[in-house]
Amino acid sequence: MILLESVKMRDVPENEGFPFTVPVIKNLGELRFETPVTIFIGENGTGKSTLLEGIAASINSITIGGDDIGKDETLSHARRLAKHMILVWKFKSQRGFFLRAEDFFNFSKMLNKTRKEMEVEIERVKTEYEGHSKLAQDLAKAPFVSSIAAMESRYGTDLDGRSHGESFMQLFKARFVPNGFYILDEPEAPLSPVRQLALIAMMKDMVEQGCQFLIATHSPILMAYPGATILSLDDIPLKKITFDEIEHVKLLRAFLNDPDNYLRRL
């Protein structure tokens, strides 16, 4: 399902600096989404993250692990950009989130901190209710025990103790829901090739349940998502290209076919 149909820039300022100086922003015009999965590719500095951040700020998207998108100091430019974006929805979903790979560390720390706070509260209740009946103690502990149980049910018993890639996948399993709108900025960062394929499988399931994804990536594996629209920001204005036209893909194929030839030139 296509939830967000298009993004259009209006009244692009000429003298306000970044992010309006980024070529893809200056020349965006109207960007239409044709498929449930849109992949943004391009070299570092082409504006992939800036564009996704602006869209996320426009919809006041939930962030994973960061501050509220309306307060996050690292997204002040995105909020300025959002004021000049017009979004056209076919169906505006209130579900979904915006994920930057670096924000996951904050998310994991937040969960760990919350759990420790609940455990401290449980110990406080034990002390304060010493001498009371077991029923009274259990009732007093119930809110904190329930909070820990809910976290474990959703994210597992040891999100902080798993590998980064395992934790990422558990997060996606817990937070992907039908009819959600997801903005993912380089989600491949902690994922092995096998887990990137697992993410594609998960995304396919969610697309069948009405979800839409906007993804910025350097991963040829994610770029190969079946039926995705691939937009190159190496071209201004951005251009729709095929998987086989992607320079990353051409280079990786050539390297894997003859790595020694490339390494000898270093």
N, C-alpha and C positions, 0 to 999 in steps of 0.2 A: 504494500500500500504506500502511496505517496501522501505523506502528511503535510510536509512543507513543499509548496509548489515552486516558489521563487524567492529570490532576494534581489532587491534593487537599491542602488545608491541614489540619493537625492542631494542636491546642493553640496557637492564635495568641496570643502574648504581648500583654498589655495595657499594660505599663509599660516596654517596651524601646525605644521610639522608632522611628525609621526603620530598616528599611523597613516595619515592622508598622503604622505609622500611615497608610500609603498606602491610600486607600479600596478600591481594587481588590484589594489583598492582604487587608485586613480582612474583605472580603465575598466572597472568591473561592469558598469552599466547594469544590465539585468542578467542574473544567473538563474536558469531554470533547472529544476531537478526532474530527471526523466525516469529514474529507476529508484528502488528502495535503498540501494547502496551506492553512494557516490564516493570515489576515492580521489583525493587531492594529492598530486605528486609534484616534485620539483626540488631543486637544490636548496641547501640551507640559505635562508635569507630571502627567499622568493615571496614569502608572505602567507604560507599555508596556515601556520598557527594564528597569525593575526586575523585572517579571514574567519577561521572557526571561532576564535575568541569573540569577535564582533557579533557573530550570529548567536553564540551562547549568551552574551550579554543582552542581546535584543529580546530574548525570550525569558531572561532572568532564570536561566537554567540552574538546577541543583548542581553543585560541584561536589566532587568526591575528595574529601580530605582537606580542601582549602577553606578559606573564609567564605562567607556569603559573597556571591558574585557581585553584589552591589557595594561591598565594603573592601574586597580584596585589593590592596594597593598595587599588586602586580598586574591587575586588570583595569586600571584607570583608563588606559588608552582604548581598551575594548569598549568601555562604557561611552567614551566620546564618539567612537566609531558607530556604536549602536544607535545613537541619536540621528544618524544620517542613513539608516537602513530601513527599507520598507519590506516587510515579510508578508507573503501571501500564502495562506494556509488552505488546504483542502479540508483538513480536519485538524484542529489544534489540540494536541495531546498535552495533558498535564503530567504525563509520565515520562521518565527518562532522566538522563544526567549528562554532564559535561566532565570528561576525564582528561587530565594531562598526566602523563606518566609520572612526573615528579611529585604530583599531589598524593600518590598512593602512600608514600612514606608517612605523610601527615595523617592519613586516614587510619593506617595501622596503629600509629601511636595513639590516636584518639580512642580507638576501641580498647587498646590495652589500658589506657588511663581510666576510661569509664569502668572497666571491669575491676580494676584495683580499688576505685572509689566505692563500688558496690560491696566488695569484700571487706573494706574498712567499716562500712555501715553495718554489715552483718556481725562483725566482731563487736561493734559498739552496742548493738541490740543484746548480744549475749551478756555483756557486762551489765547493762542497765536493767535487764530483766532476770538477772540471777535471783533465784528463789521463787520466781513466778512459775506458773504451770507451763508444761511443754506447749500446750495449745496457745497460750498467750505469747510465748516466745516465737512460735511458728508464724503466728499472725503478724507480729511485728517485723519479722524477717521477710515475709512473703513478697513485698514489692521489690526488694533487692535481689532475692533469689529468682524471681520471675524475670527481672531485667537480664540477669546473667544467662538464664535458660533461653531467653529470646535471642540474645546475641549468638549463643552457641548453635541454636537451631538454624539461624540464618547464615552465619559465617564459619561455623565449625568451632571446635574446642580450642584451637591453637593457631589462629590466623597469624599472630606475630612470630610464631616459632617455625613456620613453614618457609620454604624458599620463596623468593619474590615472585617467581612465575606461578607457583602453586597458589599463592595468595591472590594474585591477579585473577586467576581462573575462578577461584572460589567467589571472589567479588562479583564477577560477571554472572555466575550461576545464581547468586543471591539477588542481584539487582536488575537483571534483564526481566522485563515483564511485557505481556502483550500490549500492542498499540503504543509502544514507547518510542520516543525520539532521542537518539543517542549521538553525541558528538564526541569522538575519540581522537585525541591528538597523540600520534605515535604510540599506540597501545602495544606494539610489538617489542618495545624497549626491554622488558624483562622476560620475554617469552622465547623459548627454544623453537626451532622449526616445527617440531611435533606439536607443541602447544599452540603455535600460530595456526596450524591446520585444525586443531580442536576449536579454536576461536571461530574460524570460518564455519565449521559445522554448527556451532552454537548460534552464530548469526543467521545461518540459513533457517534454522528452526524458528528464530524470532521473526524473521521476515515473513515466514508463512503465517505468523500470528499478528501481522499488521504493523511491524516495526519498521522504522527508517533509520539509516545510519549515514552520518557524514564522517569520513575518516581521513586524516592526514597521515601519510606513512612513507617510509623509505624501504619497506619490505616488499620484495617481489612476490612473496607468498601471499600476502594480503592483497596486493594489486591484482592477483589472479582470481579474486572472488568471482564466481560465475555470474555473468550478466551485469556486473557493476559498470557504472559510468566512470571512466577515468578522465580526470581533467588535469592537464599539465599547466603548472604555473611558470614553467620555463619559457612559455610563449605568452606574449602580451598583445592583445587580450588573451586570457587563458583559453586553451584549446582542448577539445575532446579528442583523445587518441585511443588506439587499440593497445592491448597488452604487448603485442610483438613490436610496437613502435617505441616502447619505453627504453630510454638509454640505460637505466639501471639494469633492465632485463637483458639487453644486448651485451652489456659489459660483463654481467655475471655469467651468462652462457659462455662467452669467449674465455673468461678466466677459468671456469670449471673444465672446459675442454682442453686447456693448455696452461695450467698455473705456472709451470716452470718458466715459460716464455715471458710471463708478466713479471715474475719475481726476479728474474735476471736483470731486468731494467731498473730495479729500485736502487 
